[in-house]
Amino acid sequence: MHSANFRTGLTNSTRLGRAVRQIRKEQGLTQAQVAEASGVSRLCVRDLETANRSVGSANIIRILKALEHELVIRPRHTPNMADRAGDNR
């Protein structure tokens, strides 16, 4: 079972943490279970979910992999000149 697709950008650590917590809960997993499956400490999972402390990118990727998710980097959508030109019609 896969969770809802997060179409809005995860633009800060708080949003990332909330997304990870939602995915984990939808899968019926505890922080300890995710920690064991990903090879990180439960405190690391907690820190990611609460955004109270920095979590290294390698650990974020391990946690996402344990949850059968991945990190995708894409450009932010910002209006380009062609988009803005259409506003003046």
C-alpha positions as a Markdown table, in Angstrom:
| # | Residue | x | y | z |
|---|---|---|---|---|
| 1 | Met | 0.0 | 0.0 | 0.0 |
| 2 | His | 1.4 | 3.4 | -1.0 |
| 3 | Ser | 0.5 | 6.7 | 0.6 |
| 4 | Ala | -0.9 | 9.7 | -1.1 |
| 5 | Asn | 1.5 | 11.4 | -3.5 |
| 6 | Phe | 3.0 | 14.6 | -2.0 |
| 7 | Arg | 2.5 | 16.9 | -5.0 |
| 8 | Thr | 3.2 | 20.1 | -3.1 |
| 9 | Gly | 6.9 | 20.7 | -2.7 |
| 10 | Leu | 8.5 | 19.6 | 0.6 |
| 11 | Thr | 10.3 | 23.0 | 0.9 |
| 12 | Asn | 11.5 | 22.7 | 4.5 |
| 13 | Ser | 12.4 | 20.1 | 7.1 |
| 14 | Thr | 9.1 | 20.4 | 8.9 |
| 15 | Arg | 7.1 | 19.4 | 5.8 |
| 16 | Leu | 9.5 | 16.6 | 5.1 |
| 17 | Gly | 9.1 | 15.3 | 8.7 |
| 18 | Arg | 5.3 | 15.5 | 8.5 |
| 19 | Ala | 5.3 | 13.6 | 5.2 |
| 20 | Val | 7.6 | 10.8 | 6.6 |
| 21 | Arg | 5.4 | 10.5 | 9.7 |
| 22 | Gln | 2.2 | 10.3 | 7.6 |
| 23 | Ile | 3.8 | 7.6 | 5.4 |
| 24 | Arg | 5.0 | 5.6 | 8.4 |
| 25 | Lys | 1.6 | 5.8 | 10.1 |
| 26 | Glu | -0.3 | 4.8 | 6.9 |
| 27 | Gln | 1.9 | 1.7 | 6.7 |
| 28 | Gly | 1.1 | 0.9 | 10.4 |
| 29 | Leu | 4.8 | 1.1 | 11.4 |
| 30 | Thr | 6.4 | 2.4 | 14.6 |
| 31 | Gln | 9.4 | 4.6 | 14.7 |
| 32 | Ala | 11.3 | 1.6 | 16.1 |
| 33 | Gln | 10.3 | -0.6 | 13.2 |
| 34 | Val | 11.3 | 2.0 | 10.6 |
| 35 | Ala | 14.6 | 2.5 | 12.5 |
| 36 | Glu | 15.4 | -1.3 | 12.4 |
| 37 | Ala | 14.5 | -1.6 | 8.8 |
| 38 | Ser | 16.6 | 1.3 | 7.8 |
| 39 | Gly | 19.6 | 0.7 | 10.0 |
| 40 | Val | 19.3 | 4.0 | 11.9 |
| 41 | Ser | 18.4 | 4.7 | 15.5 |
| 42 | Arg | 14.8 | 5.4 | 16.6 |
| 43 | Leu | 16.0 | 8.8 | 17.7 |
| 44 | Cys | 17.1 | 9.5 | 14.1 |
| 45 | Val | 13.6 | 8.7 | 12.8 |
| 46 | Arg | 12.1 | 10.9 | 15.5 |
| 47 | Asp | 14.4 | 13.7 | 14.7 |
| 48 | Leu | 13.5 | 13.5 | 11.0 |
| 49 | Glu | 9.7 | 13.5 | 11.8 |
| 50 | Thr | 9.9 | 16.4 | 14.3 |
| 51 | Ala | 12.5 | 18.4 | 12.5 |
| 52 | Asn | 14.1 | 19.2 | 15.9 |
| 53 | Arg | 17.6 | 18.3 | 14.8 |
| 54 | Ser | 19.4 | 17.9 | 11.5 |
| 55 | Val | 19.3 | 14.4 | 9.9 |
| 56 | Gly | 22.0 | 13.6 | 7.4 |
| 57 | Ser | 21.0 | 13.0 | 3.8 |
| 58 | Ala | 22.2 | 9.4 | 3.9 |
| 59 | Asn | 19.9 | 8.7 | 6.8 |
| 60 | Ile | 17.0 | 10.4 | 5.2 |
| 61 | Ile | 17.5 | 8.2 | 2.1 |
| 62 | Arg | 17.7 | 5.0 | 4.3 |
| 63 | Ile | 14.5 | 5.9 | 6.1 |
| 64 | Leu | 12.7 | 6.7 | 2.8 |
| 65 | Lys | 13.9 | 3.4 | 1.3 |
| 66 | Ala | 12.7 | 1.5 | 4.3 |
| 67 | Leu | 9.3 | 3.1 | 3.7 |
| 68 | Glu | 9.5 | 2.2 | 0.0 |
| 69 | His | 9.7 | 5.8 | -1.0 |
| 70 | Glu | 12.4 | 7.8 | -2.7 |
| 71 | Leu | 13.7 | 11.4 | -2.8 |
| 72 | Val | 13.2 | 13.2 | -6.1 |
| 73 | Ile | 14.7 | 16.5 | -6.8 |
| 74 | Arg | 13.1 | 18.7 | -9.4 |
| 75 | Pro | 13.1 | 22.4 | -10.3 |
| 76 | Arg | 10.7 | 24.6 | -8.6 |
| 77 | His | 8.0 | 26.0 | -10.8 |
| 78 | Thr | 8.5 | 29.7 | -11.2 |
| 79 | Pro | 6.9 | 31.8 | -13.9 |
| 80 | Asn | 9.2 | 32.3 | -16.9 |
| 81 | Met | 9.0 | 35.1 | -19.3 |
| 82 | Ala | 6.6 | 33.3 | -21.6 |
| 83 | Asp | 4.2 | 32.7 | -18.7 |
| 84 | Arg | 4.4 | 36.4 | -17.6 |
| 85 | Ala | 3.8 | 37.6 | -21.2 |
| 86 | Gly | 0.4 | 35.8 | -21.2 |
| 87 | Asp | -0.6 | 37.9 | -18.2 |
| 88 | Asn | -0.5 | 41.1 | -20.1 |
| 89 | Arg | -3.1 | 40.2 | -22.8 |
